[in-house]
Amino acid sequence: MSSRPIGRILRPLVALLLTGYVLWRASPSAVLRAGANADLAWIGAAVALVVVDRMLMAYRWIVLLCPIDPDSRPPLASVLRIFFVSTFAGTFLPASIGGDIVRAYGLAQLQVASGQAVASVLMDRLLGVVSILIVGAAGLYFATTGDVASTRAITASLVVGAVLSIAAASIVFSERAAALAQALAVRMPVAAIRNIGAELTRATRAYGDHHRELANVLAGSIAVQVLRIVQAWCLGRALGIEAPLAVYFGLIPLILLVMLLPVSINGIGTSQMGFVWFFGRAGVPEAEAFALSVLFVALGVVGNLPGGLLYAFGPRPPKQP
């Protein structure tokens, strides 16, 4: 059996097992009681914030198309359709990489070089992770409730993420790192992988001349993370969780990093595990933390619904010759 069918079986299984185990630990009846008393006004505020963060996410990807020659860039309407459809597709695909693959493929279908298409998505993902680390580090500085700021696992998560992000960013800004990446790509055993690696390295290096655009996208990415934190806080208020906003700033970025792990579907299971474990450090009962995780994932699905409507009823992109 190939790895692809195995992945299709394992990821839903991981999502089911993790969710079931955490739910069992939290007590299903207690979780239901917590969710039944949710304040709809706070949930509505969170939904309104999702609209804003999706607009910012679309904007930052459009900015990241800057290395593509203006005369050969796809129409804005087509780019927006690809973005929103990819967010909807990501609801049913492996966390973090499913929607990214759909986005890169859709852009390549509009006669954008495959290396440029993939590089735009990778830079979007990289700057997104960097923004999570920045907001998480700032949040931990102010989060003093419970043992949140003193938990070694939390600090280690930020350190590991920072090291990986610096290594990836060095390819953009360092000639030596880019040359090393190029040399590694050349040594790949499969010709197709060698070609893709070389083309992707060249496309990624092109961002080294667009410092202003990268700073713009990073600022937008930080704003997106702040919006997500406030969304989680609104959902927590809906459930009656009394943890202050500073705790959410310290914990939600770390949970978002956990949700990026491509081991389940749409972060189901990993999100429940992350919310219950991290918020437990702040003294939040498991039932309320689990209910918060479910609302947070559901909120993301709501934000992805416009892509589904575009896919089902929107205009189809023109076929390329």
QUIBEL-V900237 format. One record per helix or strand. SS is the DSSP state (H for helix, E for strand). FROM is the first residue (numbers start at 0). TO is the last residue. If there is no record, write none. Layout:
[[SS | FROM | TO] [SS | FROM | TO]]
This chain:
[[H | 2 | 25] [H | 27 | 35] [H | 39 | 62] [H | 69 | 71] [H | 75 | 89] [E | 93 | 93] [H | 97 | 107] [H | 113 | 141] [H | 151 | 172] [H | 174 | 185] [H | 190 | 208] [H | 210 | 237] [H | 244 | 258] [E | 264 | 264] [H | 269 | 279] [H | 285 | 312]]
